Amino acid sequence: MSSKKVPFNRHKENEEARKKREEDEAARVYAEFVESFKGESTSGSKFVRGGVIDPNAKLRADSEGGKSKDGWSVPKKGSR
């Protein structure tokens, strides 16, 4: 047998080496990502409470068309 590598084998080896490098890089980035969460403290609230929006509820507009009772801006009738 010949010790000379055919182009197909070289390509296959190059692809395997590239895949191995990408897996190593992904593992390193994931480890950094996981580490970034370990340093944070859990004191205090991190979330802001929001209201609930009911998509089936009709808009409550006052007769002037400005702000409705729920605080949302509603256009006047007939305006575009």
C-alpha positions in Angstrom: 0.0 0.0 0.0 1.0 3.5 -0.6 1.7 6.0 2.2 0.6 8.9 0.1 -2.7 10.4 1.2 -5.4 10.8 -1.4 -7.3 14.1 -1.5 -10.4 12.5 -0.1 -8.6 11.3 3.0 -6.9 14.7 3.5 -10.3 16.4 3.2 -11.9 13.9 5.7 -9.1 14.5 8.2 -9.3 18.2 7.8 -13.1 18.1 8.4 -12.6 15.9 11.5 -10.0 18.3 12.9 -12.2 21.3 12.2 -15.2 19.6 13.9 -13.0 18.8 16.9 -11.8 22.4 17.2 -15.4 23.7 17.0 -16.6 21.3 19.7 -13.7 22.4 22.0 -14.5 26.0 21.4 -18.2 25.5 22.0 -17.4 23.6 25.3 -15.1 26.5 26.4 -17.7 29.2 25.6 -20.4 27.2 27.4 -18.2 26.8 30.5 -17.7 30.6 30.5 -21.5 31.1 30.2 -22.2 28.8 33.1 -19.4 30.5 35.2 -21.0 34.0 34.5 -24.1 32.9 36.5 -22.2 31.7 39.6 -20.8 35.2 40.5 -24.2 36.9 40.8 -25.8 37.4 44.2 -29.4 36.5 44.8 -30.2 39.4 47.0 -33.0 41.8 45.9 -35.6 41.4 43.3 -34.5 41.2 39.7 -38.0 41.2 38.1 -40.5 44.0 37.7 -44.2 43.1 38.1 -46.3 43.9 35.2 -50.0 44.0 34.5 -52.1 41.4 32.7 -53.4 42.2 29.2 -56.6 40.4 28.2 -56.6 40.2 24.4 -60.4 39.4 24.4 -61.3 42.5 26.4 -62.7 45.5 24.4 -60.9 48.8 24.5 -62.5 51.2 27.0 -62.3 54.6 25.3 -63.7 57.8 26.8 -65.8 60.0 24.6 -63.0 62.5 23.9 -60.7 59.7 22.6 -57.6 60.7 24.7 -56.5 58.3 27.4 -58.8 55.5 28.4 -59.4 54.5 32.0 -56.8 51.7 31.7 -54.1 54.2 30.7 -53.8 53.2 27.0 -53.9 55.9 24.4 -57.0 55.4 22.1 -57.4 57.4 18.9 -60.4 59.6 18.4 -63.3 58.3 16.4 -62.9 59.1 12.7 -59.2 59.8 12.9 -56.6 57.7 11.1 
